[in-house]
Amino acid sequence: MRRFWLFVIAVCVVLLNACSQPAATDSEPAVASPVPTAATSPAAAPTAAPAIVNGTLIASGRVQPVTVLDLSFVNAGSVAEVLVKPGDRVRAGDMLASLDIRTLDLTMAEAKVALAEAQANYELLISGATPEQIEQAQAEIARARARVADGRTNVTQSDIAAAQAELREAREVLNRLRNGINPEDRARLEAAVAEAKSRLQTRINTLAGEKTQLESQIERFANELRNAQDDYSRTKWANEQIVAGGGQLTQAQIDNEARLLRAVENAEHRLQEARVALETVRQNEFSEIAAYRAMVEQAEARLADALRPATPDQIAAAEKRILQAEARLAQLTINHPNEVAVYEAELRKAEADLARLTAKPASAQIALAQARIERAEIELRKIELNRERYQIRAPIDATVVSVNAQPGQTVEATQRVITIATLDQWQIVVPNLSEIHISLVQENDPVTISFIALPDVRLSGRVSYIEPVGQESGIGTTYTVRIKPDSWDPRLRWNMNAQVTFSAGS
């Protein structure tokens, strides 16, 4: 009987304190973050002040879902479809809404075409010339040889000089094959390898610096956003108190609240831009470094080819070229044909074309073709990833609380579109424990919960969370405490008033 009267006295004290406080509103809770995050709902409005009765702490709270999420699109655009309505149950991964992606689909189609072209060029490179191409080149050589034979009756001094130059060049080629690469050419090729490696390392360092700078910006912008949100929340709360007390806001107070809200939106926009920039750098990093590495491999391949000793076939071909040049010069000095030099040049070109068609592709060329395929694949993956940003999917199992956009409506990035909440997981939020009160409460402390709307319902529970950092208010620093009930009554609703009796140390 004595405990019953103590409880009655405690309730009366709390109700008297509640009468001195502004009336609480039943507004729907909102999550501060504009992107999907696992955040719990804040208290809907200030509640009655807590009191200590005979050493027992009694405080008022509100019924709240454990999790409330505001969902938005990462990009701005026109809403194509909204697949849910308030009250719908959704599961994690369910599609909730999407933007118009027709332009993005065209970009994806172009990326697929570019990838197909890169793959076709690679297949063409490794497959070599077709039999028809080789046959055509051989026919051109035969025609050039015939023209040379027909023109040898009219040779000029210029023709003889060209034949002499051809003989000198053939001898120089044989000398290079026998003696190896000269120091000047070797130094030039080695310098090209070093320069390619230096460009690769410079690009790696540059990309790392860009990522570090963007990560630092993101941290700074996040801090600025939190500060702006704090300033706005304090000002908004103060203005609401004035209005709730029967006062009227001055224009300066209204303008100040609007200015602080714009500051929050600007801070959110800066933070989102920095995050998008960081993601772009990360996506571009792989393709750019792959291209620079291909350049290094190409330079190393040229050096390796130059340092590789000549094969007997190469030396034999060079010796044969000298014999042909000597024979050609001897024939020119006897017959003096006028057009032989031109025809011989055409013959050399035809022979070179055939050599290119029948030669195997260099490793550097193959590496470059593979790098182009990888770049095209990366561009396609980037577009596919961007396509996902035009959708909103449920991050958790929950219930749709509100829908704030319709098909055809244009929405901005990070604009709240859908709010979901865990309406099967409830908690009691006590938002205004003072420094003295919070010192009497520990996590996992047992509590007893009663409700003004349902006086016959009394639930047991425990303290599940204590806000580590207090919030400054007009009555000093206050702390929020969250209570997890051991059981639940289906008649209870969001934002109902609750009376919490703490049993510290029990």
FIKE-576141 format. One line per field, with one value per residue (C-alpha): residue number from 0; y, x, z; residue in three letters. Coordinates in Angstrom, 2 decimals, padded with zeros to 5 digits. Example, Ala and Ser with C-alpha at 12.3 -4.5 7.8 and 13.67 -1.06 7.14 Angstrom:
2
seq: (0  1)
y: (-004.50  -001.06)
x: (012.30  013.67)
z: (007.80  007.14)
type: (ALA  SER)
This chain:
506
seq: (0  1  2  3  4  5  6  7  8  9  10  11  12  13  14  15  16  17  18  19  20  21  22  23  24  25  26  27  28  29  30  31  32  33  34  35  36  37  38  39  40  41  42  43  44  45  46  47  48  49  50  51  52  53  54  55  56  57  58  59  60  61  62  63  64  65  66  67  68  69  70  71  72  73  74  75  76  77  78  79  80  81  82  83  84  85  86  87  88  89  90  91  92  93  94  95  96  97  98  99  100  101  102  103  104  105  106  107  108  109  110  111  112  113  114  115  116  117  118  119  120  121  122  123  124  125  126  127  128  129  130  131  132  133  134  135  136  137  138  139  140  141  142  143  144  145  146  147  148  149  150  151  152  153  154  155  156  157  158  159  160  161  162  163  164  165  166  167  168  169  170  171  172  173  174  175  176  177  178  179  180  181  182  183  184  185  186  187  188  189  190  191  192  193  194  195  196  197  198  199  200  201  202  203  204  205  206  207  208  209  210  211  212  213  214  215  216  217  218  219  220  221  222  223  224  225  226  227  228  229  230  231  232  233  234  235  236  237  238  239  240  241  242  243  244  245  246  247  248  249  250  251  252  253  254  255  256  257  258  259  260  261  262  263  264  265  266  267  268  269  270  271  272  273  274  275  276  277  278  279  280  281  282  283  284  285  286  287  288  289  290  291  292  293  294  295  296  297  298  299  300  301  302  303  304  305  306  307  308  309  310  311  312  313  314  315  316  317  318  319  320  321  322  323  324  325  326  327  328  329  330  331  332  333  334  335  336  337  338  339  340  341  342  343  344  345  346  347  348  349  350  351  352  353  354  355  356  357  358  359  360  361  362  363  364  365  366  367  368  369  370  371  372  373  374  375  376  377  378  379  380  381  382  383  384  385  386  387  388  389  390  391  392  393  394  395  396  397  398  399  400  401  402  403  404  405  406  407  408  409  410  411  412  413  414  415  416  417  418  419  420  421  422  423  424  425  426  427  428  429  430  431  432  433  434  435  436  437  438  439  440  441  442  443  444  445  446  447  448  449  450  451  452  453  454  455  456  457  458  459  460  461  462  463  464  465  466  467  468  469  470  471  472  473  474  475  476  477  478  479  480  481  482  483  484  485  486  487  488  489  490  491  492  493  494  495  496  497  498  499  500  501  502  503  504  505)
y: (000.00  002.41  001.77  002.45  005.89  006.66  005.87  008.09  010.99  010.51  010.57  013.74  015.44  014.52  015.70  019.03  019.46  018.56  021.34  023.85  022.63  023.48  020.95  018.19  017.81  014.52  015.32  012.45  011.86  012.50  011.36  014.14  012.39  012.78  009.43  005.96  005.40  003.23  005.98  005.98  008.47  011.51  012.54  014.21  017.13  018.14  016.11  016.75  017.30  014.23  014.11  012.16  010.90  009.15  008.36  006.96  008.68  009.10  010.58  010.97  009.50  008.75  005.53  005.44  002.87  001.55  002.65  005.41  006.02  008.85  007.53  009.65  009.40  010.04  011.92  014.49  013.61  012.92  010.21  007.32  005.14  004.83  001.21  001.60  003.51  004.30  001.17  -001.24  -003.78  -003.96  -006.26  -005.37  -004.98  -004.31  -001.65  001.30  003.99  004.84  007.81  008.13  006.34  006.51  008.83  006.62  003.56  005.27  005.94  002.29  001.18  003.36  001.86  -001.66  -000.74  000.64  -002.59  -004.69  -002.60  -003.03  -006.80  -007.00  -005.07  -007.41  -010.50  -009.01  -008.32  -011.83  -013.63  -012.02  -011.39  -013.33  -015.58  -013.11  -010.22  -012.24  -013.31  -009.69  -008.59  -011.34  -010.29  -006.68  -007.89  -009.77  -006.68  -004.51  -006.97  -006.97  -003.16  -003.20  -005.67  -003.59  -000.35  -001.49  -000.37  003.32  003.98  007.45  008.52  009.13  005.49  004.43  006.71  005.20  001.69  002.67  004.08  000.83  -001.14  001.08  000.69  -003.09  -003.27  -001.07  -003.32  -006.40  -004.62  -003.76  -007.34  -008.73  -006.15  -005.50  -002.22  000.82  002.62  005.66  003.69  001.55  004.65  006.15  003.03  002.70  006.35  005.71  002.84  005.03  007.86  005.53  004.16  007.69  008.73  005.65  006.40  010.08  009.21  006.72  009.40  012.02  009.79  008.89  012.59  013.36  010.62  011.81  015.40  014.38  012.16  015.13  017.34  014.79  014.72  018.53  018.85  016.22  018.25  021.42  019.62  018.45  021.97  023.45  020.87  021.64  025.40  024.90  022.46  024.81  027.80  025.85  024.45  027.90  029.36  026.53  027.24  030.90  029.96  027.23  029.74  032.07  034.39  035.53  035.29  038.41  038.59  038.44  035.15  033.70  034.83  033.41  029.99  029.99  031.00  028.18  025.69  026.85  026.42  022.78  022.16  023.78  021.68  018.52  019.46  020.08  016.77  014.87  016.52  015.53  011.94  011.74  013.22  010.63  007.79  009.11  009.19  005.63  004.40  006.13  004.94  001.36  002.21  005.04  003.04  000.07  002.32  003.74  000.22  -000.82  002.05  000.80  -002.74  -001.40  000.54  -002.52  -004.69  -002.32  -002.41  -006.20  -006.56  -004.29  -006.17  -009.60  -011.12  -011.47  -014.87  -016.74  -016.16  -012.38  -012.35  -014.54  -012.20  -009.18  -010.90  -011.79  -008.16  -007.08  -009.55  -008.31  -004.68  -005.45  -007.29  -004.46  -001.86  -003.92  -004.24  -000.51  000.47  -001.67  -000.95  002.58  002.28  005.55  004.33  001.41  003.32  004.16  000.62  -000.78  001.49  000.19  -003.35  -002.70  -001.24  -004.27  -006.61  -004.60  -004.77  -008.54  -008.73  -006.73  -008.93  -012.16  -010.89  -011.80  -008.88  -007.54  -008.21  -004.47  -004.21  -007.09  -005.51  -002.20  -003.89  -005.73  -002.45  -000.88  -003.76  -003.30  000.45  -000.19  -002.75  -000.27  002.46  000.02  -000.95  002.73  003.31  000.20  001.45  004.88  003.16  001.80  005.38  006.09  003.63  003.55  000.14  -000.72  -001.12  -003.06  -004.89  -002.14  -000.43  002.55  005.57  008.32  008.86  012.39  012.09  011.04  009.81  012.71  014.87  016.30  015.72  017.01  014.82  013.88  015.17  012.97  010.73  007.83  007.31  003.80  002.61  -000.64  -000.65  -004.13  -002.99  -000.32  001.62  004.33  007.53  009.74  012.91  015.30  013.80  016.41  015.94  015.04  012.58  010.86  010.11  007.83  005.75  002.96  000.88  -002.38  -000.84  -002.24  000.12  000.03  001.65  002.90  004.80  007.68  006.37  002.80  002.98  -000.79  -001.51  -001.76  -003.11  -003.97  -003.11  -002.12  000.86  -000.05  003.15  006.36  009.27  009.77  013.51  015.81  018.52  022.13  023.54  026.42  024.44  023.18  020.01  017.16  013.55  011.11  007.60  004.75  001.99  -001.52  -003.07  -006.76  -007.16  -005.08  -004.26  -003.90  -001.01  001.23  003.70  005.89  009.04  007.92  009.34  006.93  007.17  005.52  004.62  003.83  001.25  002.01  -000.74  -003.23)
x: (000.00  002.84  004.46  001.12  000.81  004.45  003.67  000.55  002.57  005.28  002.72  001.15  004.56  005.32  001.91  002.33  005.73  004.20  001.63  004.45  006.03  004.89  002.45  004.15  003.31  002.56  004.57  006.09  009.79  012.36  015.92  018.46  020.54  019.21  020.59  019.64  021.32  020.55  019.48  016.89  014.05  014.50  011.84  008.88  008.74  009.89  008.25  007.49  010.49  011.72  011.55  013.10  010.51  011.78  015.03  013.32  013.71  010.48  010.48  008.20  008.97  007.50  006.76  009.10  010.16  013.69  014.69  013.37  015.04  014.57  015.43  016.42  018.00  021.74  021.13  018.54  016.01  012.42  010.61  009.64  007.73  006.88  006.15  004.99  002.45  002.21  001.54  003.27  005.67  008.99  011.98  015.65  016.58  013.03  012.74  010.76  011.12  013.18  014.11  013.83  016.93  016.28  019.26  021.43  020.35  021.56  024.93  025.10  024.37  027.22  029.55  028.60  029.38  032.80  033.53  032.54  034.83  037.77  037.19  036.92  040.18  041.90  040.61  041.72  045.19  045.81  044.18  046.49  045.82  043.22  044.24  042.59  044.73  047.95  047.01  046.33  049.73  051.55  049.80  050.94  054.56  054.30  052.96  055.74  058.40  056.94  057.06  060.70  061.58  059.80  061.47  065.06  065.59  065.44  067.65  068.89  071.74  069.17  068.11  071.70  072.14  069.02  070.33  073.63  071.79  069.79  073.05  074.54  071.44  071.44  075.07  074.37  071.48  073.74  076.40  073.87  072.62  076.15  077.48  074.29  072.67  074.93  075.31  073.35  070.24  070.43  070.62  067.65  065.50  066.50  065.63  062.21  061.61  062.67  060.44  057.43  058.00  058.36  055.04  053.38  054.67  053.80  050.23  049.94  051.16  048.83  045.77  046.73  047.06  043.68  042.02  043.68  042.61  039.01  038.83  040.02  037.39  034.67  035.63  035.67  032.34  030.79  031.84  030.45  027.16  026.87  027.61  025.01  022.43  023.12  022.72  019.49  018.03  018.70  017.19  014.16  013.51  013.77  011.32  008.87  009.00  008.13  005.19  004.01  004.08  001.74  004.45  005.01  008.29  009.93  010.89  014.54  013.92  012.07  014.83  017.52  015.83  015.51  019.17  020.31  018.19  019.86  023.23  022.30  021.23  024.40  026.55  024.73  025.30  029.05  029.43  027.61  029.71  032.92  031.72  030.86  034.27  036.04  034.07  034.95  038.69  038.49  036.70  039.17  042.24  042.26  041.85  044.40  047.07  046.45  047.05  050.27  051.49  050.81  053.08  055.83  055.47  055.58  058.82  060.36  059.35  061.07  064.24  064.12  063.69  066.67  068.87  067.89  070.70  070.02  068.87  070.57  067.43  067.68  071.36  070.66  067.84  070.14  072.88  070.29  069.19  072.80  073.14  069.88  070.99  074.36  072.68  070.22  073.02  075.01  072.01  071.25  074.78  074.54  070.98  070.35  066.55  064.75  061.94  063.52  064.04  060.35  059.29  061.80  060.45  056.96  058.31  059.94  056.69  054.72  057.22  057.03  053.22  053.37  055.87  053.56  050.59  052.46  054.36  053.10  051.84  054.25  053.52  053.21  050.50  048.59  048.92  047.65  044.65  043.87  044.14  041.61  039.20  039.66  039.06  035.83  034.71  035.42  033.41  030.50  030.69  030.75  027.52  025.93  026.88  025.45  022.24  021.79  021.93  018.70  016.87  015.79  015.87  014.88  018.02  016.14  012.88  010.42  007.08  006.56  005.59  005.36  005.82  006.79  007.12  004.95  005.74  006.67  007.84  011.38  013.38  016.74  019.60  019.27  015.64  013.57  011.35  010.28  010.37  010.37  010.34  010.51  006.94  007.47  010.37  009.53  011.32  010.58  012.62  013.20  014.77  015.35  017.29  019.49  023.08  021.84  019.24  021.58  024.06  021.41  020.95  023.09  022.63  020.73  019.01  015.47  012.52  008.75  006.68  003.10  001.02  -001.45  -003.61  -003.67  -003.65  -004.13  -000.87  002.38  005.47  008.90  012.03  015.67  017.82  019.26  021.17  022.34  023.34  027.09  027.09  024.48  022.64  022.64  019.15  017.48  017.45  021.06  022.56  020.11  020.60  018.44  017.84  016.29  014.29  013.78  010.52  010.52  007.06  004.59  000.92  -000.48  -002.73  000.30  001.01  003.83  004.39  002.10  003.17  004.88  005.81  009.16  010.16  013.89  015.13  018.85  021.07  018.21)
z: (000.00  000.82  -002.60  -004.28  -002.66  -003.52  -007.14  -007.08  -005.60  -008.28  -011.08  -009.67  -009.50  -013.10  -014.29  -012.49  -014.13  -017.48  -017.05  -016.81  -020.07  -023.64  -025.09  -027.05  -030.71  -032.40  -035.49  -037.35  -036.48  -039.19  -039.70  -040.07  -042.72  -046.30  -047.41  -046.15  -042.78  -039.80  -037.41  -034.69  -034.48  -032.27  -029.76  -031.35  -028.91  -025.42  -022.66  -019.00  -016.76  -014.86  -011.07  -008.21  -005.74  -002.59  -004.37  -007.46  -010.84  -012.80  -016.30  -019.30  -022.71  -026.10  -027.96  -030.97  -033.58  -033.09  -036.59  -038.88  -042.26  -044.78  -048.26  -051.24  -054.68  -055.04  -058.31  -059.29  -061.97  -062.94  -060.96  -063.26  -060.82  -057.12  -056.21  -052.59  -050.53  -046.82  -044.81  -047.21  -045.70  -047.54  -047.26  -047.53  -051.21  -052.45  -055.18  -053.82  -056.52  -059.61  -061.78  -065.57  -066.96  -070.71  -071.32  -069.12  -071.14  -074.34  -072.69  -071.63  -075.19  -076.46  -073.83  -074.95  -078.57  -077.52  -075.64  -078.66  -080.89  -078.49  -078.34  -082.15  -082.61  -080.17  -082.01  -085.33  -083.92  -082.59  -085.54  -088.13  -091.81  -093.74  -096.68  -099.04  -097.70  -098.06  -101.60  -102.55  -101.16  -103.05  -106.26  -105.70  -105.32  -108.59  -110.37  -108.88  -110.01  -113.49  -113.61  -112.48  -115.20  -117.85  -116.76  -116.75  -120.36  -119.29  -116.26  -115.20  -112.91  -110.20  -110.48  -110.06  -107.03  -105.43  -106.03  -104.46  -101.41  -101.15  -101.16  -098.44  -096.30  -096.73  -095.65  -092.60  -091.59  -091.82  -089.79  -087.05  -086.96  -086.58  -084.11  -082.06  -081.04  -080.75  -077.38  -078.54  -079.55  -076.41  -074.21  -076.04  -075.54  -071.88  -071.34  -072.89  -070.41  -067.47  -068.64  -068.97  -065.46  -064.10  -065.70  -064.20  -060.68  -060.99  -061.94  -059.06  -056.64  -058.13  -057.81  -054.24  -053.41  -054.99  -052.94  -049.73  -050.39  -051.16  -048.06  -045.98  -047.63  -046.89  -043.21  -043.04  -044.89  -042.60  -039.57  -041.14  -041.81  -038.22  -036.94  -039.29  -038.21  -034.55  -035.12  -037.04  -034.49  -031.58  -033.37  -034.63  -031.14  -029.56  -032.11  -031.51  -027.78  -028.40  -030.61  -028.21  -025.36  -027.21  -028.48  -032.05  -033.95  -035.25  -038.90  -037.86  -036.02  -039.01  -041.40  -039.12  -039.02  -042.84  -043.20  -040.92  -042.90  -046.13  -044.44  -043.66  -047.26  -048.63  -046.29  -047.40  -051.07  -050.53  -048.72  -051.48  -054.22  -052.41  -052.07  -055.77  -056.69  -054.52  -056.13  -059.61  -058.75  -057.42  -060.54  -062.90  -060.98  -062.31  -066.01  -066.00  -064.20  -066.54  -069.57  -068.09  -067.29  -070.88  -072.03  -069.73  -071.12  -074.67  -074.01  -072.30  -075.27  -077.74  -075.64  -075.35  -079.12  -079.73  -077.24  -078.53  -080.65  -084.36  -085.54  -088.39  -090.49  -089.97  -090.95  -093.97  -095.05  -094.69  -096.75  -099.39  -099.49  -100.12  -102.98  -104.50  -104.14  -105.74  -108.61  -109.10  -109.14  -111.63  -113.90  -113.68  -114.58  -117.71  -118.97  -117.55  -117.23  -116.38  -114.09  -112.29  -109.00  -108.74  -109.53  -107.07  -104.36  -105.09  -104.94  -101.54  -100.26  -101.48  -099.83  -096.58  -096.66  -097.00  -094.14  -091.89  -092.75  -091.99  -088.91  -085.43  -083.30  -080.70  -077.03  -076.45  -079.12  -077.54  -074.08  -075.41  -077.07  -073.82  -071.88  -074.26  -073.57  -069.82  -070.13  -072.06  -069.46  -066.65  -068.41  -068.77  -065.09  -064.10  -066.05  -064.51  -061.04  -061.88  -063.00  -059.48  -058.18  -060.05  -057.80  -054.17  -052.51  -048.97  -046.81  -044.11  -043.49  -042.50  -043.10  -045.43  -043.32  -045.95  -049.70  -050.74  -054.53  -057.46  -061.00  -063.25  -060.36  -060.54  -057.36  -056.26  -055.08  -051.38  -051.30  -048.98  -051.11  -048.87  -045.10  -043.63  -040.03  -038.07  -036.75  -035.29  -033.11  -030.53  -027.84  -025.31  -025.77  -022.72  -024.16  -021.28  -018.37  -016.72  -015.56  -012.08  -013.39  -015.85  -013.07  -011.53  -014.70  -016.15  -019.27  -018.62  -015.53  -015.10  -015.55  -015.24  -018.02  -017.79  -020.31  -019.94  -022.81  -021.41  -017.60  -017.34  -019.19  -017.23  -018.97  -017.68  -019.62  -019.48  -020.40  -023.82  -024.67  -022.98  -025.19  -024.54  -025.32  -023.81  -025.72  -024.57  -024.04  -022.27  -019.01  -019.20  -020.60  -021.20  -022.26  -024.20  -022.88  -024.86  -023.19  -024.62  -023.33  -022.43  -024.02  -026.03  -026.28  -029.82  -028.71  -028.24  -031.04  -032.25  -030.11  -027.24  -023.87  -021.51  -017.83  -016.99  -013.43  -013.16  -010.66  -010.63  -009.34  -008.93)
type: (MET  ARG  ARG  PHE  TRP  LEU  PHE  VAL  ILE  ALA  VAL  CYS  VAL  VAL  LEU  LEU  ASN  ALA  CYS  SER  GLN  PRO  ALA  ALA  THR  ASP  SER  GLU  PRO  ALA  VAL  ALA  SER  PRO  VAL  PRO  THR  ALA  ALA  THR  SER  PRO  ALA  ALA  ALA  PRO  THR  ALA  ALA  PRO  ALA  ILE  VAL  ASN  GLY  THR  LEU  ILE  ALA  SER  GLY  ARG  VAL  GLN  PRO  VAL  THR  VAL  LEU  ASP  LEU  SER  PHE  VAL  ASN  ALA  GLY  SER  VAL  ALA  GLU  VAL  LEU  VAL  LYS  PRO  GLY  ASP  ARG  VAL  ARG  ALA  GLY  ASP  MET  LEU  ALA  SER  LEU  ASP  ILE  ARG  THR  LEU  ASP  LEU  THR  MET  ALA  GLU  ALA  LYS  VAL  ALA  LEU  ALA  GLU  ALA  GLN  ALA  ASN  TYR  GLU  LEU  LEU  ILE  SER  GLY  ALA  THR  PRO  GLU  GLN  ILE  GLU  GLN  ALA  GLN  ALA  GLU  ILE  ALA  ARG  ALA  ARG  ALA  ARG  VAL  ALA  ASP  GLY  ARG  THR  ASN  VAL  THR  GLN  SER  ASP  ILE  ALA  ALA  ALA  GLN  ALA  GLU  LEU  ARG  GLU  ALA  ARG  GLU  VAL  LEU  ASN  ARG  LEU  ARG  ASN  GLY  ILE  ASN  PRO  GLU  ASP  ARG  ALA  ARG  LEU  GLU  ALA  ALA  VAL  ALA  GLU  ALA  LYS  SER  ARG  LEU  GLN  THR  ARG  ILE  ASN  THR  LEU  ALA  GLY  GLU  LYS  THR  GLN  LEU  GLU  SER  GLN  ILE  GLU  ARG  PHE  ALA  ASN  GLU  LEU  ARG  ASN  ALA  GLN  ASP  ASP  TYR  SER  ARG  THR  LYS  TRP  ALA  ASN  GLU  GLN  ILE  VAL  ALA  GLY  GLY  GLY  GLN  LEU  THR  GLN  ALA  GLN  ILE  ASP  ASN  GLU  ALA  ARG  LEU  LEU  ARG  ALA  VAL  GLU  ASN  ALA  GLU  HIS  ARG  LEU  GLN  GLU  ALA  ARG  VAL  ALA  LEU  GLU  THR  VAL  ARG  GLN  ASN  GLU  PHE  SER  GLU  ILE  ALA  ALA  TYR  ARG  ALA  MET  VAL  GLU  GLN  ALA  GLU  ALA  ARG  LEU  ALA  ASP  ALA  LEU  ARG  PRO  ALA  THR  PRO  ASP  GLN  ILE  ALA  ALA  ALA  GLU  LYS  ARG  ILE  LEU  GLN  ALA  GLU  ALA  ARG  LEU  ALA  GLN  LEU  THR  ILE  ASN  HIS  PRO  ASN  GLU  VAL  ALA  VAL  TYR  GLU  ALA  GLU  LEU  ARG  LYS  ALA  GLU  ALA  ASP  LEU  ALA  ARG  LEU  THR  ALA  LYS  PRO  ALA  SER  ALA  GLN  ILE  ALA  LEU  ALA  GLN  ALA  ARG  ILE  GLU  ARG  ALA  GLU  ILE  GLU  LEU  ARG  LYS  ILE  GLU  LEU  ASN  ARG  GLU  ARG  TYR  GLN  ILE  ARG  ALA  PRO  ILE  ASP  ALA  THR  VAL  VAL  SER  VAL  ASN  ALA  GLN  PRO  GLY  GLN  THR  VAL  GLU  ALA  THR  GLN  ARG  VAL  ILE  THR  ILE  ALA  THR  LEU  ASP  GLN  TRP  GLN  ILE  VAL  VAL  PRO  ASN  LEU  SER  GLU  ILE  HIS  ILE  SER  LEU  VAL  GLN  GLU  ASN  ASP  PRO  VAL  THR  ILE  SER  PHE  ILE  ALA  LEU  PRO  ASP  VAL  ARG  LEU  SER  GLY  ARG  VAL  SER  TYR  ILE  GLU  PRO  VAL  GLY  GLN  GLU  SER  GLY  ILE  GLY  THR  THR  TYR  THR  VAL  ARG  ILE  LYS  PRO  ASP  SER  TRP  ASP  PRO  ARG  LEU  ARG  TRP  ASN  MET  ASN  ALA  GLN  VAL  THR  PHE  SER  ALA  GLY  SER)
